[in-house]
Every structure is written in structure tokens, then in C-alpha cells.
């Protein structure tokens, strides 16, 4: 398996764009943590920055045609749900930063997986874009009330947009 296989059938421009967005995501995570004056160990920084790279880069990647074809095939509605379910990033963040509230991370995970399940298993194809974005707004509003994760202000928006919001981009059916 090559790097190109991992990037599905994306073009060089798409891969470079996604890499640029992922790197910008690391910068954003660093700025948020810096403004919050976090006191993380080096290994905690490494985990947080890796998650930021994956999630924020994933927001770009998941809205491009190659990922849509590979991860949201119309004949396999469970594939995106499993993809979302295996994105356990909130729990990784909790394990790395125990001061973060596990309940908030569980709600974030639940909102994302439930949103993807609703978008793919319910007969809402016609309204998928609107529902995906509305679900993100609702989830992020509730999470803002629960959240006490200073320095991780980017986490919930990136997680929700990568997994649920990306469904607002229509498939090429």
C-alpha cells in the first residue's frame, strides 16, 4: 500500500491542499492552547497536534470527490457510520488530558456518530445537506454549554464537521 492508495484517487493538488489545511489546523490548535495558557507535557502536545492534523485536514479531505466516492458509497450506508464510530478521537484526547471532562467527550462522540447514522440510514437523501449542517449547529450549541476544555476550542467543530458536516457536500450520483 502506498501513500497514494491511502489518499484514494485524489489528485496531487487535492493532497497538497489537504496537507496545507491539516498543517493550518495544527497552527490553530497551537494558538488555542497558547491563548489558554495550557501546561501540557510534550507527549500531550504531540497527541493534541496529531488529532488536530487528522481532524482539521479531514474536514478538507472528506469534502473532496475521492473521499466521498470511497467513504460514502450510496450502496453501502453503513460504511460512513463505521468510519465515524472508529473515530474515537475525543476519548484519546480524554486519555491524554484527564482534566478534560469525559462526559463532554462522550457527548461529542455520540452526536457525531448519531448524526452520521441519521444521514445515512434514514430516508433523508433529498435533505442531507441541510440536515448535516443543522445537526452540526445543534450539536455545537449544546457542546458549547457543556465544554470546559480550554485550549481545545477547535476540537468539537473540527470533529463534527469532518464526520457529520462533510455530508453537506453532495455525492456525485
Secondary structure, DSSP 8 states (H G I E B T S, - for coil): --HHHHTTT--HHHHHHHHHHHHHHHHHHHHHHHHTT----HHHHHHHHHHHHHHHHHHHHTTSHHHHHHH--TT-HHHHHHHHHT--HHHHHHHH-TTS-HHHHHHHHHHHHHHHHHHHHSS-GGGHHHHHHHHHHHHHHHHHHH---TT-HHHHHHHHHHHTGGGGS----
